[in-house]
């Protein structure tokens, strides 16, 4: 949408059809209103502060992400760009604004954030993490839960394959490295179980699944998940022990 407004009282002086659509008012209705009265608290104070700086000659224009309240009461998220049209003596004559409706984009961003939060929470509950490797740089990126499972610092060393293999139980390093390399050459999904030997001597049992993504017929990244199966492995061992005891008594 586009509009011209008065610096004296913030009243709309001219508006185009698109702005009427965005705000839900007819042209006649908008021209009897000010942009301030349809700006909710919080946004209004920020907008007026920039408006006052423009009138004081401290800026020639401003950009702002703000909300408008439509005629039907719904909230519109907008990006506005306001420029001053001045008299020869520098006084502001009119303000020209472009208003872009970004409500759907904002809603999508909020939904994405909630989805990511839900994913992280699900990973924490399920003791599962996600990861990706850029096959061009060779570097991995881990979700917070993957770092938690491996008990590594997200701000630590770069996540190279050699670094990750160094976290494994020594008896599993050669097998995991070979199997991963073979699956990479073939571009096939992989399913690997390995152990971690922690600094305090604890052993963790992990299960990794992943697959490769291709561009132009060549693998460019691998993505997957890692599941901490330590409790499951220990429970299975305890079950086997109890079965053995029962069979021998």
C-alpha angles and dihedrals in degrees: 000000000000132000145168116216138185120255090208100062106359090246121155109249100177131008133177128228094259093059089051088054092048095050098034096233131117118246092254091052094049093049089059092053140067127231088235095064093056094047114094123231114278092031091053094058092050092047094048092048091057091042091054092049089052092051090048090056093247092122138013094219146338143218122219141173106221145148131248126198110231123219089258091053097253120133120245119200110212143178110218131192114195125190129184123235105202139197119240090265092056099257115137111255100179140345121235116203137182116202122197119194107227097165095120091047091050091048090050091049091051091047091050091050091050090047091052091048090050091049092051091047091048090050091051093050093045094041088235130134137190131222144175134203123207102217092201096059094023091226124136127215119206132200116238090257092054089055089048092052092050091039091231131144115252087216093050130103121325111281102246123161090249091053092050093047087053089064092058128095105271091239092059101045100087094043095049094044092049095046093048091048092049093050090048092053091050094040089229130144115259137211115194135172121198143157132243120213107209124210092255093052098261118141121219124194115215133185118205127191125179148151138202129250119215136209119185090354094303127106109247102170143006124218132186152128136263124210126198103226096171096115091046093050092048091047091051090050091050090049091051090049092051092047089051091050092050092048092053098046 
